[in-house]
């Protein structure tokens, strides 16, 4: 499929969207310039979302899940530094007030505003700072870059992208930003991701397309095996591109889905690459599985293996850890059929161990991206998962996170 990456693209690249951010003194990481932001559309949007599967859900997640029933919204207000999770009734009241303050600023009704938070669990939002910050935020069509920075916590770099495609002879743009560096694991990975598009998209198809994109991207990354209370993946579609409304059976539906997938995969890989303390991106390709679901499970199990992650960190070609992880994943495997590759280096063929140059293998593992390809040769199932190496720095970051 053909799509163009927009240079310096971000969440406000699609037509009709603006954003702004400010440092409201909510988070302790003062070296990062912003900790609160607003995203707004010129007109109401169709909205779809996927949230955390954690049974403990933050107040903003509960609020958004309730408001998603309307399938429409026009703005988002988000903060970092405080997750507003495990905050009971007060937390929900604070999330509602946060939305109301944003709505008042933008001239909207409160239920047109979605809310998201990220940061430390078990602390209350400083509502005086929230109110003052919202009032001071100035929105602009170039404000997406500031929003991308405002949602960062332990992230070392902002994560953003925008692409353009053609549908019905109209140029359609999809943009997005995300954050995530720790507490990352599938279904869903701990993260905030906000997407926008100026495509006209029917609400049910937008939800279906977003879930499909999540399954090949954010649900295929892992950093440390933990998932959060605040995970939110949300897309706003305002229709200003002027295309015919996309439905599941529309000629342009597959083009839109492919582009959305690529945007989400790009952002997901950026999260995995920026894992807390990470030095390398790990890509696990599983081919020839008995089913797609088997391929996904095996790939995610290998990518999340602490032994695989530490071997990659140490450039130790101890490839047996990859095979062992696949074997314990619960999927159908047959040792006599397995092929394994490190990059282009063949380590196992039809279950037989092949001689290889350990120094060359270690050199391959010293690169910024390390790719293992596991061929199970049992069917047509294929999946890719992404993770990162596990380093001493991960312990340093998380050992004194709140102190």
Secondary structure, DSSP 4 states (H G I P E B T S, - for coil): ---EEPTT--TT-STTEEEEEE--S-SS-TTSS-SEEEEEEEEEEEEEEEE---SS--HHHHHHHHHGGG-EEEEEEEEEEE---S-HHHHHHHHHHHHHHHHHHHT--GGGEEEEEEEETT----HHHHHHHHHH---BTTTHHHHHHHT-SS-SS-EEEEEEEEETTEEEEEEEEEE-SSS--SSS-S-EEEEEE-S-B-HHHHHHHHHHHHHTTGGGB-SSS---S--EEEEEE--TT-PPPB-TTSTTHHHHHHHHHHHHHHHHHHHHHT-TT---EEEEEEEEESSHHHHHHHHHHHHH-HHHHHHHHTT---THHHHHHHHHSSS---GGG-EEEETTEEEEETTEE----HHHHHHHTTSSEEEEEEE--SSSEEEEEEEE---HHHHHHHHTS--
